Amino acid sequence: MVAGPGHEVVIIGGGLAGLAAAAAIVSAGPRNAGITVRIIEGRRRVGGRAASFEDPAAGELVDACQHVALGCCTNFLDLCRQAGIAGSLRRDRTLWFIGPDNARAACAASRWLPAPFHLLPLLGGMGHLSAIDKLNLSVGITRLALLGTRHVRGAAEEPATYAWLVGIGQRPRVIELFWRPVIESAVGESLELVAVSAARKVLVDAFLAHPSALELHVPTAPLDELFGDGIAGWLEGQRVVIETGVQAAAIERSDGGGVSGVIIQRPGEPARKIACGSCVLAVPWRQAAKLVPEVVGDGGGRLAGSPITAVHLWFDRPVVDLPHAVLVGRLSQWVFCPNRDHYCQVVISASRSLEGTDRRVVVDRVVEELRQAFPAARGASLVASRMVTEPTAVLSVRPGADALRPGPTTAIEGLFLAGDWTATGWPSTMEGAVRSGRIAADALLRSRGLPGNTLVADLPKNLLVRLLAGS
């Protein structure tokens, strides 16, 4: 079936997955001229969980939780270039680690050594690890890379990463001072629950694959501006219609069983129908299960989320003298210092242990950890604080989860699924969300007889990495 004039696509959900799907459709080439795209978003702004709030002191926007991308996030970075916002991402080649003894380590991969030898100066720079630790870590990295397909992704018997690391003899110090901060911050889940295949994905793609894979790309503008104004503004320039503050109540079907429209409702207004020939459902799994339970099935009920907590702190003077730092062996995992001298944000992934803890207790502990790690913080006074926890910030990539993640196509003609919880081959990240939108858009375009090939390739792996990682 070839799309003709007037064929409308409705995308339910204006998070990164929905935005990426819209961008992929309108950029697929001149043959898509007969397709119009409309995004329906229940919140007042697009961006989904990548949201901002207003700084009560300065009146500026502050991100609810710091989002960063790595150099291996090829599709997210491509979308940023496509929408003209790539200039608002700062590239940090150096990763700063602050050990339990407050010693700092500036770690950067080599630009000149071929992969995987580019990691040698990075690992060598980790002063919080002893020589024996580094040797033990090198063995662990090699063992995980060589694991290959011996553990089927998503299999129920697949071990969790912590148990697997202990089983291969990784030292407790190495687990706590390297594996825990690296894996937990990358996938947003505790090491005791992360499937070993997900940990291997992080290791291979972010560490081993390419010398630029581990570079941090940090937004220098609020996410509301990047996504709500930048990407959404670019899409509107491509004639994509974006409606915010509108809830999708139902997906209607024709007599033949295919998608015929979406019922939407704005608060205080009567429901109305938007006729369409295709629909991309780009919302979290629980919401998707409510709209089309027969499609998502009980898998939506068996998928689990993992919480992430961001502690926002305003001091009476600058306290953090680094753009970012990994705080090793502490409750605080990452600290980011954006372009606000007196403000910093501490991110705690897999923060379910904080549930029920008094906010003031958490803030006091985080502030004390900052004062230990940063001398300038010791004489500073805390002016204001705010703690934001997203209970289901990411999909928990625990053993068996991948078997429940659906692909883009469904049994309903014209209905496609997107979202970082769908089957993308990636954990629940911004890259996973963008890939899901592009994968769904490709499936939709192909169903309409149009070319669909909008995914950007991974960073190239040389022969040695391919031999080591089996790819």
C-alpha positions, 0 to 999 in steps of 0.5 A: 500500500502506498501512502496517498495525499491526505494520509495522516500519522498521529504520534501519541507522546511527545517525548524523545521517542515521539519527536524522533519518530516525527523527525524520521517521517518528515525527513525520509525523502520526497516520496513522503510528501503525502504524509502529514504528522501530528504529535499529541502530548498530554503535558504542557510541553514536549520532552517527556521525562527530559523536563525542566523547572524554574529556579526559584531564586534566579527564575531560570530553568533547571533540568529536573534530572541531568541528562547526558549522552555518550559518543556512542549515542549516534542516533541521539546526536544525529537527531540533535544535528538534524534539529540544529541543537548540536551546538548546545551540547558540550563535549567532555573528553575527560571523566573526573573520578573522586575516590573515597579518599577524595583524591581526584583522577582525570581519566581520558581515552587516548585519541591516537591508540586504536581501540581497545588500547585507547582505554589504557590511559583512562584505566591507568589514570584511575588513582582510586584503584591499586595496581592489583585492582587495575589488573583484576579490572582488566581481566573482568573487562576482557571476560565480559567482552568475550561473554558473547552470545553464551547468555541469550539476551532476555533469557530468564536464567541470565545472571544479574551483573553483580552475581556474575562479577563475583562469580568470575572473581572481581575484587569487592573494591573493583566492583564498588569503585568501578563497576557499580558507578559505571553500570548503575549510572549508564543504565539507571539500575542497581548492579544487583538487578542489571542483566549481564547482557545490559552491562556488556552492552555498556562495556562494548559500545561505550568503552571498547568500540571506539576512541570517541565512544566514551566522550560525554555530551552534556546539554548547556541549555535547559532540556525544555529549550533543547527539546521543547523549543529546539527539536519541536520548533524545528519539527513545526518548521517541517509542518508537523502539528504539535498539540500539548495539554491533550490526552489520548483517550482511545485509538479507534479502528475501522471495520477492517480492524486497522487504525482509523483515528485517535480520540483526544480530549483537552481538560474542560472540552468535549472529546474529539476524533482525529482521523488518521491512517497510522498511529505511533504509540510513543508513551510509557508501557503502563500508559500503552497497556491502558490504551491497547491492552491486547497489544502490550499484553501482560508484559506491560504489567511485568516490566518494572521501572527504576527510580532516579533521584536528583538533588538540586543545591544552591549555595552562597558561593561556587562550590564545585570546580569541575564540570562534572565528577563521578563520586565513587563509594558514596550515596552521591554518584554524579555531580554536575555543575552547569553554567550557574556558579552557585548551583550544582546537581547530584544524581543518584541512580537506582535510588529505591533505597531512599524511598521513605527517607526524610528529604532533609536527611538525604540533602544533608548527607549529599551536602556533607559528601560534597564538602568532603570532595570539594574544599570550596564547599566546606565554608559555603552555606546552603541557600536552597535545595530541592529533591526530585525523584522520578519513580520509573525514570528508566526501564529496569533492564533486569534478567528477562526484561528484554523478552518482554520488550515488544518490537515496533509492529503490532497485530493492529494494522497501522499501529506502531510502538515506540519508547525506550521500553520497546525492543531497541537493543539498547537500555532505557536511555535517550539513545534508546528512545531516539532509536525506538522512534526511528525504528517505528517510523521505518516500520510505518514508512515501509508499511506504506510502500515508502523507503524506511532506513533512518537509523544511523549506524553505530560507531565503527569497530575495528577488526580487533574489537570485532574479534574481542566482542564477537560482533 
